[in-house]
Amino acid sequence: MSGLTAPQATAPLSSWLTYLENLHTSAIDLGLDRALAVAQRAQLTKPAQRVITVAGTNGKGSTCAILEAILLDAGYKVGVYNSPHLIRYNERVRINGQELADSEHSQAFAAIEQYRGDTSLSLFEFGTLASLQLFKQHQVDVVILEVGLGGRLDATNIVEHDVAVITSLAVDHVDWLGDDIEVIGYEKAGIFRSEKPAVCGQPNPPASVPAHADDIGAQLYQVGYQFDYQQEGSSWRWHCGAFDLQNLPLPSLPLPNAATALMALGVAELEISDENIAAGLSKASLPGRMERVSSSPLTILDVAHNPHSAHYFAEQLSIIKQRESKGRIHGVVAMLHDKDIAATIAEMTGIVDAWYPASLEGPRAAKAEEIIAYLDGDVPAYRTPEQAYEAAVTQAGGEDMVIVFGSFYTVGQVSSHISSSQE
């Protein structure tokens, strides 16, 4: 967009984000040419000695968090790039488990602005390049990159990574990736590299995944074949060939993602002990993933936003309800209209006793009435997730549960609301 003037390197982060939101014609613009050209000029295609890139429909953030926790315990300096954020943009970049100051992000944006010249970049492309700039500047040992959308054409795929990971595969982002699971598998597998390890944590993935690995000569490690895992009471076991780790602590994050993370570390050629693995699994956590924010009533935030993630969320809530003798479940939900609202609600219908549907704001937002169309009975509509949350807490008894789900936006807004009310 013409007529825009870039902020100074010392400008507030908010000024930079406003500038970047208006810089490109589209917030999402898949393709590698633009970002790759800038990355090559800035020498950012290999930001650390080891790079692990994580794609998947669900579980990317959890897998990155588990990788990060184990690597930090092993003494590595680790950089993580996640998206989207819940509350603050700063959440997207962590170095040694910590967010960076606004000023560091502003300076990184200013550096990329200089390198890009007249190349137009989307907000995500600009943010990805800025994160690589920060990792290079801080001289991290290992970079963990979470793919934003798809894989093959995502800006993170400009990097020369050492290990590629697919966490799970399901139909999502239909407007961009379509509804053909074979095509989705091919797009995700687009992060695989010739003669490099490629880890797939999706049981029985579409044929396009192993086929692409075979076509390019990637070294595929598939759950259920090259590696596997089993829960054994209050612990679990992971094994790959002669490697057999037993009595591992159960993480707070999904076990399939933990197993996938261990395989990625197993082929990353890094020095990691069994003790590092156990400690990292115990420490790993991520905001908005089965996050308990209150005990009376028990309140859980989760960014489940499609049928696949909602199915897992419902399973975990059922376990909590049985183990902790909880009563009714009050469900606060707000979603984006380009998600499969009907199937997501269907996955949760059997576990939620009382519904509190809310509207989100923005061009992709669904109104509460769109959700109510898939609910039985006379269900009220709420203007915002915060309003719905307050109604749910008011109605819930001390032994009940309040859950908040449906979108990163939903969880972010409620999380921010809870934090503000506690100050």
N, C-alpha and C positions, 0 to 999 in steps of 0.2 A: 504494500500500500504506500503510495507516494505521500509526501508532505509530513511524514513522521520524523521527529528528531530524537535520536537516541539519548537516553539520560547519561549523565557522567558516571564514572566508576564509583564515585562517592555518593551517588543518589540512593534514596531509600529503596529497599527491595520492592515495595509496592509500586513504585514508579516504573521499575524495570518490568514487572509482571504486566502492568497495564500496557506498556509499550509492546511487549512481545505478543500479547493477546490480539493486538491490532496490526501486527506486522505482516501476517500471511493471510491469504484468502480463506484458509480453512484450518480449523483447530487440528483436524486429522487429515494428513495427506501422505498416504503410504508411498514408499519409494526410497531408494538409497542414494541416488545420484547427488542430490543437494547436500545431504549431511556428510556423505563420504568425501566430497570435494573439500569441504571445510575442514573435516577431520584430518585429511592428508596434509593440508596447508599448516594446520596447527600441530601436526605430529601426535595425534591422539588415538590412532588406531590400535595401539598396544599400550594402554595406560598403566599396566603393572606386569610383573613377571608372570603371574598366573591370573587368568580371567575365566570365570565360570558364568555362563549365560543361561538364564532360566526362563523357559516359556511354558505355556499351559493354559487351559481354560480356567481352572481353579487351583489354589495351593501354591502359587508362585511366591507370594509374600511370606508364607509360612516356611517354605523350603529355604528361601534366602535367609530368614531369621535363624533357622537351625544351623545352616552352614556358617553363618556369621558367629554364632555363640561358640561353636566347637573350635573354629579357627582362632577366635580371640583367646580361648582358654589355652590353645597350643602356642600362644605367644606371637601370632602373626599380626601385622598391622593391616586392618581390613577396611575396605571401602564398599559400601552397599548403595545401589541406586534402585529405589522403589517408586512405583506410581500405581494409582493416584494417591494423593495425601488425604488424610481425614480432616485436619483442621488447618495446619500451616504448611506452606510450600516447603519449608526447611525439612520436613519429615522425609522428603524424597532422597536426601543424601545423608548418609551416616558415615563417619570415619571413627573407627574404634568404638562403635556403639553410640556415638554422640552426634547430635545435630550440629550444624555449623551456624555461625552468626550470620545475620542478614548481610552484613558488609562483605563477607566472603562470597556469597552468592552474587551480589551486585558486581564485585570485581571480576568474577568468572564470566558473567554475562557480558561485561564490557570487553573482556579479552576475546570472546567469541564474536562479538560485534565487529571487532577489528579484523579478525580472520575471515569473516564471511564475505566482505566486500559487497558486491551487488547480488550475491546469492540469497534468494528468499528462503527462509526457514520457518516451519511451523513452530508453535510453542513447545511441543514435545521434542522436536528435533533440537531446538535451541537448548532446552533443558538437559537433554541427553549429552550434548556436546559440552555444556558447562559442567556437568558432573564429571565427565572424563578429564576436563581441565583441572578440576579440584583434586581428583585422585592422583593425577600426574604431579601436581604441585605439592601435595602432601607425601608423595613417594610411598604409597601404600604397597604392601607385599602382594595382596590378593584383592582383586575387584570382583564383586558379585553383581551382575546386571539382571534386573527383572525386565523381561520383554513387555512392552506396552500393549501391543495389539498384534495378534498373529505370530509372526516370527520372521518369515522370509523377507518381507519388505519393511519391517520395523526398524527404526533408527538405531536401536542397539545392535543390529546385525552388521553394522559397519566395522565392528571391533574384531580383531584377530583373537578370538577366545580359544581357550585350551580344552574346555569341557562344555558340552552342550547338554541341557537337561530339559525334558518335557515332563511336567508333573502329572497332568491329566488331560483328557480330550473329551469335549462334549460340544454340542451346538450352542454357540453364543456369538454375539456381535454379528448377527445375521446380515445386517446392512453392509458390512464390510467383508465378511468372510463367507457368506452364503450359509445354506443349511445342509450341505452335503458333507458328512463326516469324513469322507475320503479326501475331499478338497481341504478341509480344515486340518487334517493330519499332515497333508503335504505342506501346507503353509507353516505349521509349527515346526515340522522337520527341516524347514529351510534354514534353521540355525545350525544344522549339522555341518561338520567340516571333514574333508577328506583325510583319512588316516588319524583322525582325532576321536577320543571317546565321546559317545552319545548315549545318554542315560534316559530311559523311558519308564516312568512310574505308573503308566496307565496299563492295567491288565488287558490283554487281548486288544491292542490298539488297531485302528484301521490299517489295512494292508499297505496303504501309501507310506506309512512310517518306516517299516522295515525295508520296503522296496526302495525308498529314497536313500536310506543308509547303505543299502547294497550297491545302488547305482553309483554313489560317489566314493565308496570305500571307507565309510565311517565305521568305527568300532562300536557296534550297538550292544548295550547292556540293558536287557529287558526284564522287568519284574516278572517273576514266575518262571524264568528261564536261567539267565546268568546270575540273578540274585533273587532272594526271597526273604520273607520275615513272618513271624507268628507272635501273637500276644500270648503270653503264658501267665495267667493270673494277674498279679500286680507288676509284672515286668514283661519284657519281650526279647525276642531273639532275632538276630540278623545274620544271614550267611550268604557267602559268595564263594563257590569252589571250596578251597581248603580253609578259607577265613570263616570263622564261626564265633560271633559275639553273643554271649548269653547274659541273662540277668541284667539287661539294660533298663534304666529307669524310664517309665512312661512319660513322654513329654506332654506339656499342656496343649501343644499344637498337634494337628492330625498325624497319626502314626504312619499312614502311607507316605506322607511328605518327609517324615523323618527317615524312613527306609530309603527313599530316593536320594535324600541328601547324603546319607552314608555311602551310597554307591558312587555319587559324584566325587566325594572326598577320596574314596578308595582308588580312583583312577586319576586323581589330580596331581600325583607325584609330590605330595607334601608330607612333612613329618608330623604325624598326629598319633598320639597314644590312645589306648583304650580308656585311660583315665580322662583324657581330654574329651573323648566322645561322651562318656557318662556325665561329666560335669556340664558340658555344653547342652546336652539334652535336658538336663534338669533346669538350666537357666533360661533356655530359649522361650521367648514370648513375643507377642505382637499385638499392638492396640487394635481393637475391633475384630479380633478373632477369638470367639468364645471368651470374651473379656468380661469378668465379673466386676461390676462397679458399685454394687450395693449388696448388703446381706439381708436387709429386712425392708421390703421384700427382696429376695434374691433377684438381681437385675443383671442380665447378660446382653452384651452388644456383639453382634456378628454381621459382617458385611455380605453374608449370603445374598446373592442377587440373581441367581438363575436356578433351574431345577436341580442340577448336579450338586451345587453347594447347599441348597435348601434341604436336599435329601440327607446329606451328612449332618447338617445342623439339627434336623428333626431327630435323627438317631441319637445324637449326643444329649439332646434335651430329655429324651425318653430315659436314658441311663441316669441322668442327674435326678430326674423325678423319682425314679425307683430307689436309688441309693440314699437320697436325702429326704425321702418322704414328703415331697412337695405337693401342694394342692393344685389349684387351677393355674393355667398358663395364659397370661395376658399378652397378646402379640401386637406390638406397634410396628407398622409396615408402611414404607413409602418407596416407590420404585421409579425407574425410568421407563418411558413408554416403548422404547425399542428393545426391551427385555421380554422374555416369555412370561408375562404376568400370570396367565392362567395356569401353566404347569408349575410355576414356582409356588403359587398359593396352594395348589393341589397337594404338593409335597408336605406342606405345613398344616393342612386342614385337620389331619388326624391327631395332632399334638396340641394345637392352640384351642383354648376354650372360649376366649373372648377377644374380639378383634378391634383394633384402633387404627384404621387406615387413614393416612395423611397425604396431602399434596406436597410435591416438591416444586421448586421454581426453575425456570430456564427452558430453553427450546426442546430439550430431551425429556422434560419432566412429565410424569403421569399425574393426573388428578386423582384424588381419593375415590371419586366415583368410578374410575376405570378399574380400580381394585375391588370395589364393592360389587361390581357386576359378577364377580366370581365367588362371592361369599353368600352363605345362606342366612336368612332372617333379616331383621331390621337392624342394620349396622350403621351407626352415625359416621359422618365424614368429618375429618379434622383439617383445619387450614394449614397447619405445619406439623412436622414431626415432634417438635417441642410441646405443642399443645396436646397432641395425642399421648405423648409420654406422661405428661402431668395427669391426664385423665386416667391412664392405666394405673399409675401409682396410687391415685386416690381410690380406685376401685379394688385394688389388690389387697388381700389380707396378708398377715405376717408370714404365713406358710406358703403363700402363692409365689409364682415367678412372673417377672416382667421381662419380655424379650424385645429387642429392637433389631430390625433387620431390613433388607431389601435393596440397599445401595450404600456405597461409600458416603454419599451425601447425607443420607439418613442418619447413619451412625455418627458421622462427623458433627452434624448439627446437634444431635442429642448429647453426645459426649461433651461438646463445648458448653451446652446449656447446663449440664450437671456440674461441670467444673466451675462455671460462673456462680451457680447457686451455693456452692460450698465455700466460696471465698468470703 
